[in-house]
Amino acid sequence: MTEIQSSTVADRQRNVRNVVSRHLDVETDFLTGSYARHTLISPLKQADVDIFTVLHPKYHERGANAVLDLMRSALMKTYKTPKVSRNGQAITITFTDFMVDVVPAFNRKGGGYLIPAGGLGKFISTDPKVHESVSSKQNADHGGDLVPLIKMIKAWNRSINRHFRSFHLEVLAWQLFKGVTISNDWSAARFFFEKALLTVRKEVADPAGYGTDVAYYISTEEQFREAESRLTTALGRARRAEEYVRLGNIPSAIDQWRFLFGEYFPAS
């Protein structure tokens, strides 16, 4: 992000946090998600900044869906022009320059937090502070090469209309590359698609350690097949790109990578 964009994000998220605190009893709040883990990709207009808002436990008894609606109502008292809508586990405020996701949460007995599971009508356990720690350690273990790779994977996901949830892909990358050497970007991308294809019908455990499946939103046979299809297509392109590199046909390899990563792939 540019310096101006960084300043805008800082001001905007601070204002949103203040709005929530004016209308609801908040115990604490903090930034999380890709912005906090340094895996946010450009352009900012298509990105979102996540705010984790820990509410007073008195709201918990209302239920997951009611808590989301409560958060949406609180935000709509101030934000009347931007679209304010429920989006999975969060309430999304769509500004003209970027989006802000506000995740309502509660302190969990024994550690971590409870957040609404969008569409399921229940709470699930998680801990974004653990996620940041895991992300930082994994990236350091790979000499700083894992975060750029995750950004590439996110760019691919954006090119297929965000078929997968971003956090799901990040957790997969943490798991799949643990103990694996990243020798170059193109072989690492192929490796990710190859191994991720094998996980589609399996649970992907939240590294916070509470037994939550971060891939829970893919659960029907139709969803399994669609996810497999997306990953199979990506794997095919990645393999062709690798073969073109082996043959010294770099322009053709670049064509395959552009299909994979869309406009995020450098033009020169």
C-alpha positions in Angstrom: 0.0 0.0 0.0 1.0 3.6 -0.5 1.6 5.9 2.4 -1.7 7.6 1.8 -3.5 4.3 1.6 -1.9 3.2 4.9 -3.0 6.4 6.5 -6.5 6.0 5.2 -6.7 2.4 6.5 -5.4 3.4 9.9 -8.0 6.2 10.2 -10.9 4.1 8.8 -10.4 1.1 11.1 -10.0 3.4 14.1 -13.3 5.1 13.3 -15.1 1.8 12.8 -13.9 0.5 16.2 -15.1 3.7 17.8 -18.5 3.4 16.3 -18.9 -0.1 17.6 -17.8 0.9 21.0 -20.4 3.7 21.1 -23.3 1.3 20.5 -22.2 -2.0 22.0 -20.4 -3.1 25.2 -16.9 -4.0 23.9 -14.3 -5.7 26.0 -11.5 -5.3 23.5 -10.8 -5.1 19.8 -7.8 -5.5 17.5 -6.9 -5.9 13.8 -6.6 -9.3 12.4 -6.8 -11.1 9.0 -4.5 -10.7 6.0 -3.8 -7.0 6.9 -2.4 -8.0 10.2 -0.6 -11.1 8.8 0.9 -9.0 5.9 -0.7 -11.2 3.2 -3.0 -8.5 1.9 -2.8 -8.1 -1.9 -3.4 -5.2 -4.2 -5.5 -3.4 -5.4 -6.7 -2.1 -2.1 -10.2 -1.5 -3.6 -10.7 -5.3 -3.8 -9.2 -6.0 -0.3 -10.7 -6.0 3.1 -9.4 -5.0 6.6 -10.5 -7.2 9.5 -11.4 -5.9 12.9 -11.9 -8.5 15.7 -14.4 -7.1 18.2 -14.7 -9.0 21.5 -18.2 -8.2 23.0 -19.5 -8.5 26.5 -20.7 -12.0 27.2 -24.3 -10.8 27.8 -24.8 -10.7 24.0 -23.7 -14.4 23.6 -27.1 -15.9 24.7 -28.8 -14.2 21.8 -27.2 -16.7 19.4 -24.8 -16.4 16.5 -27.2 -15.0 13.8 -28.7 -12.5 16.3 -25.2 -11.3 17.2 -24.3 -10.7 13.6 -27.6 -8.7 13.1 -26.8 -6.7 16.3 -23.4 -5.7 15.0 -24.9 -4.8 11.6 -27.5 -2.6 13.3 -24.9 -0.8 15.4 -22.8 0.0 12.3 -25.8 1.1 10.3 -26.5 3.9 12.8 -23.4 5.7 11.5 -22.6 4.2 8.1 -25.7 5.0 6.0 -24.1 5.5 2.6 -21.7 2.5 2.4 -23.3 -0.9 2.1 -23.3 -2.7 5.4 -24.1 -6.4 5.1 -23.6 -9.8 6.7 -20.8 -11.7 5.1 -20.1 -15.1 6.6 -18.5 -14.6 10.0 -18.4 -10.8 9.7 -20.3 -7.6 9.0 -18.8 -6.0 5.9 -18.8 -2.3 5.3 -18.1 -1.6 1.6 -16.5 1.8 1.2 -15.6 3.2 -2.2 -11.9 2.5 -1.7 -11.8 -0.8 0.3 -13.9 -2.9 2.6 -13.8 -3.4 6.4 -14.9 -6.7 7.9 -16.0 -6.5 11.6 -16.0 -9.9 13.3 -18.1 -10.1 16.5 -16.4 -12.4 19.1 -16.6 -13.6 22.7 -13.8 -14.7 25.0 -13.8 -18.5 25.1 -13.5 -20.4 28.4 -10.1 -22.0 28.4 -8.6 -19.5 25.9 -9.2 -18.2 22.4 -12.5 -16.8 21.1 -15.9 -17.8 19.9 -17.1 -16.3 16.6 -20.3 -16.8 14.6 -20.1 -19.5 11.9 -21.7 -17.8 8.9 -24.7 -19.8 7.6 -24.5 -22.4 10.4 -26.2 -20.5 13.1 -23.7 -21.4 15.7 -20.4 -20.3 17.2 -17.0 -21.8 16.4 -13.7 -21.5 18.3 -10.7 -19.7 17.0 -7.8 -17.4 17.9 -6.4 -14.9 15.4 -3.5 -14.1 17.6 -2.3 -17.7 17.2 -2.8 -17.4 13.5 -0.5 -14.3 13.4 2.1 -16.2 15.4 2.0 -19.2 13.1 2.1 -17.1 10.0 5.1 -15.2 11.3 7.0 -18.3 12.3 6.3 -20.2 9.1 7.4 -17.3 7.0 10.6 -16.9 9.0 11.2 -20.7 8.7 11.1 -20.3 4.9 13.4 -17.3 4.8 10.5 -14.9 4.0 9.4 -16.8 1.0 6.1 -18.1 2.3 4.2 -14.8 2.5 4.9 -13.9 -1.1 3.7 -17.4 -2.2 0.5 -17.0 -0.2 -0.1 -13.7 -2.0 0.3 -15.5 -5.3 -2.2 -18.1 -4.2 -4.6 -15.4 -3.1 -4.2 -13.7 -6.5 -5.2 -17.0 -8.2 -8.2 -17.2 -5.9 -9.2 -13.7 -6.9 -8.9 -14.6 -10.6 -11.5 -17.3 -10.0 -13.9 -14.9 -8.2 -12.7 -15.8 -4.7 -14.1 -19.3 -4.9 -12.2 -20.3 -1.7 -12.1 -18.4 1.5 -8.8 -16.6 1.9 -8.1 -17.9 5.4 -8.7 -21.5 4.3 -6.0 -21.1 1.6 -3.6 -19.5 4.1 -4.0 -22.4 6.6 -3.5 -24.9 3.8 -0.2 -23.2 2.8 1.0 -23.2 6.5 0.2 -26.9 6.7 1.4 -28.0 3.2 4.7 -26.2 3.3 5.7 -27.1 6.9 9.1 -28.7 6.6 9.1 -28.3 2.8 11.8 -26.2 1.0 10.5 -23.5 -1.3 13.1 -23.5 -4.1 11.3 -21.2 -6.5 7.8 -19.7 -6.9 6.6 -21.7 -9.9 7.4 -25.2 -8.4 6.0 -24.1 -5.1 2.7 -23.0 -6.7 2.4 -26.3 -8.5 3.2 -28.1 -5.3 0.4 -26.2 -3.5 -2.3 -27.0 -6.1 -1.2 -30.6 -6.3 -1.4 -31.1 -2.5 -4.4 -28.9 -2.0 -6.4 -31.0 -4.4 -5.9 -34.0 -2.1 -7.4 -32.1 0.9 -10.7 -31.0 -0.7 -12.7 -33.8 1.0 -10.8 -33.6 4.3 -11.1 -31.3 7.3 -8.5 -28.5 7.5 -7.9 -28.0 11.2 -7.6 -24.4 12.5 -4.1 -24.1 13.9 -5.5 -22.4 17.0 -6.1 -26.0 18.1 -9.8 -26.0 19.0 -10.9 -28.6 16.5 -12.5 -26.1 14.1 -12.6 -27.1 10.4 -11.7 -23.9 8.4 -13.0 -25.7 5.2 -16.5 -26.2 6.7 -18.1 -24.1 4.0 -17.3 -26.7 1.4 -19.5 -29.6 2.5 -21.8 -30.8 -0.3 -20.9 -33.1 -3.2 -21.5 -30.2 -5.6 -19.2 -28.0 -3.6 -16.5 -30.7 -3.4 -16.6 -31.3 -7.2 -16.4 -27.6 -8.0 -13.4 -27.1 -5.6 -11.7 -30.1 -7.2 -12.4 -28.7 -10.6 -10.9 -25.3 -9.8 -7.7 -26.9 -8.3 -7.4 -29.4 -11.1 -7.4 -26.6 -13.7 -4.9 -24.6 -11.8 -2.6 -27.7 -11.3 -2.7 -28.4 -15.1 -1.7 -24.8 -15.9 1.1 -24.9 -13.3 2.4 -28.2 -14.6 2.4 -26.8 -18.2 4.2 -23.7 -17.1 6.9 -25.8 -15.4 7.3 -27.9 -18.5 7.7 -24.8 -20.6 10.4 -23.5 -18.3 12.2 -26.9 -18.6 12.1 -26.6 -22.4 13.3 -23.0 -22.2 10.0 -21.6 -23.6 9.6 -18.8 -21.2 6.9 -16.8 -23.1 4.6 -19.8 -23.1 5.3 -20.4 -19.4 4.4 -16.7 -18.7 1.1 -17.2 -20.6 0.2 -20.0 -18.3 1.1 -18.1 -15.2 -1.0 -15.1 -16.4 -4.0 -17.4 -16.7 -3.3 -18.6 -13.2 -2.7 -15.4 -11.4 -4.6 -12.9 -13.5 -3.6 -9.2 -13.5 -1.5 -9.8 -10.3 1.2 -11.5 -12.4 3.7 -8.8 -13.6 3.5 -7.8 -17.2 7.2 -7.5 -17.6 
